[in-house]
Amino acid sequence: MTFLDQSHRQLPTGAAKILHLNWAIILLLCAIASTGFLMLYSVANGSFDPWASRQMVRFAAGAVVMLIIAMIHIRFWRAMAPLAYGGSLILLVLVEFFGEVGMGAQRWIDLGFIQLQPSELMKIALVMMLALYYDWLDPDKVSRPQWLIIPLLLILAPVALVLTQPDLGTAILLAAGGGVVMFLAGVSLWYFGAAIGLGAGLVTLVMQSRGTSWQLLKDYQYRRIETFLDPSTDPLGAGYHITQSKIALGSGGLSGRGFMEGTQARLNFLPEKHTDFIFTTLAEEFGFVGSASLLIMFTLVVVFAMTSALRNRDRFGALLTAGVGATFFFYFSVNMAMVMGLIPVVGVPLPLVSYGGSAMLVLMAAFGLLQSAHVHRPR
């Protein structure tokens, strides 16, 4: 009897799989989403409509999707990785031709019942595909240059398509998530050092291109960078978001103004108060204590995900779990850094808290994959 034969004989089956879910992560996801419901209720001036009720329905649907995915063996999702990646890439191409335009960007495909954002699908599809590649590849070949070409192409293709939408924030998350999977697979640190150097050169090139015939970013993206460096130069224009965000963060103090007492959101000083900047409403109403509590819950999700990855002896399952955890980490860290003015505003929502359909459902599906890897890990 081989090790795998013995392992599969010990795997839970049927309803017993429910008991083997990572319930710590599920409870944390419910707590974080509930925080989002409260904040959406608050920014709507004490009404479940139009945001909180829809968000609750989406979370319930996402939870069902998560559980269904979790019950299916991880070997099935391993086989589905190329289909998920290829399908997401095709959808990204279709966005270029048939995408819906909103807020200066072309990112969505209208399915009638939902505005699908294919770049959200790509976040998890890319992690699946890279985990499959490094599960297949001999560990001794991981750092050889010729075996880096395929994963780099897998990352750069969707990043390039997302940048044309334009969506700098999602492009950064895709590159970061893919880089983490490569790092965890064992790619030499020298390559990451070279990538950082290349990135610094690219930033220089982007800034030098402004005002030329080959300008690499939109004008509003340059204004965001300028505003990030000095928001006070245009407090009523490009610097308005960050200025109002910092006022809300600072006015919360230690314990906040109280539930539904935040003036920045209720008096509509905060743009995007129900989406990208919802964290500032939480900080204003519940102060440092509330903000730190939410940050702790986010961090615990990542800790439990990484712990599950370390205990998983299946390479695909371990890389997939770590990739989902890393993607989640980048989600909330980039959003929080953005609203605090530590990085430019790049349009990244706060996971499970910001109002949004595609991000919510895809994130819950990603945690379904994590749960499948956890339930069906070799024992």
Stockholm file with secondary structure:
# STOCKHOLM 1.0

chainA/1-379         MTFLDQSHRQLPTGAAKILHLNWAIILLLCAIASTGFLMLYSVANGSFDPWASRQMVRFAAGAVVMLIIAMIHIRFWRAMAPLAYGGSLILLVLVEFFGEVGMGAQRWIDLGFIQLQPSELMKIALVMMLALYYDWLDPDKVSRPQWLIIPLLLILAPVALVLTQPDLGTAILLAAGGGVVMFLAGVSLWYFGAAIGLGAGLVTLVMQSRGTSWQLLKDYQYRRIETFLDPSTDPLGAGYHITQSKIALGSGGLSGRGFMEGTQARLNFLPEKHTDFIFTTLAEEFGFVGSASLLIMFTLVVVFAMTSALRNRDRFGALLTAGVGATFFFYFSVNMAMVMGLIPVVGVPLPLVSYGGSAMLVLMAAFGLLQSAHVHRPR
#=GR chainA/1-379 SS CCHHHHHHHTSCCTTHHHHTSCHHHHHHHHHHHHHHHHHHHHHTTSCSTTTHHHHHHHHHHHHHHHHHHHHSCHHHHHHHHHHHHHHHHHHHHHHHHHCEEETTEEEEEECSSCEECHHHHHHHHHHHHHHHHHHHSCGGGTTSGGGTHHHHHHHHHHHHHHHTTTCHHHHHHHHHHHHHHHHHHTCCHHHHHHHHHHHHHHHHHHHHTTTSTTCCSCHHHHHHHHHHHCGGGSTTTTTHHHHHHHHHHHHTTTTCSCTTCCHHHHTTCSTTTTTTTHHHHHHHHHHHHHHHHHHHHHHHHHHHHHHHHHTCCSHHHHHHHHHHHHHHHHHHHHHHHHHTTSSCCCCCCCTTTSCCSHHHHHHHHHHHHHHHHHHTCCC
#=GC SS_cons         CCHHHHHHHTSCCTTHHHHTSCHHHHHHHHHHHHHHHHHHHHHTTSCSTTTHHHHHHHHHHHHHHHHHHHHSCHHHHHHHHHHHHHHHHHHHHHHHHHCEEETTEEEEEECSSCEECHHHHHHHHHHHHHHHHHHHSCGGGTTSGGGTHHHHHHHHHHHHHHHTTTCHHHHHHHHHHHHHHHHHHTCCHHHHHHHHHHHHHHHHHHHHTTTSTTCCSCHHHHHHHHHHHCGGGSTTTTTHHHHHHHHHHHHTTTTCSCTTCCHHHHTTCSTTTTTTTHHHHHHHHHHHHHHHHHHHHHHHHHHHHHHHHHTCCSHHHHHHHHHHHHHHHHHHHHHHHHHTTSSCCCCCCCTTTSCCSHHHHHHHHHHHHHHHHHHTCCC
//
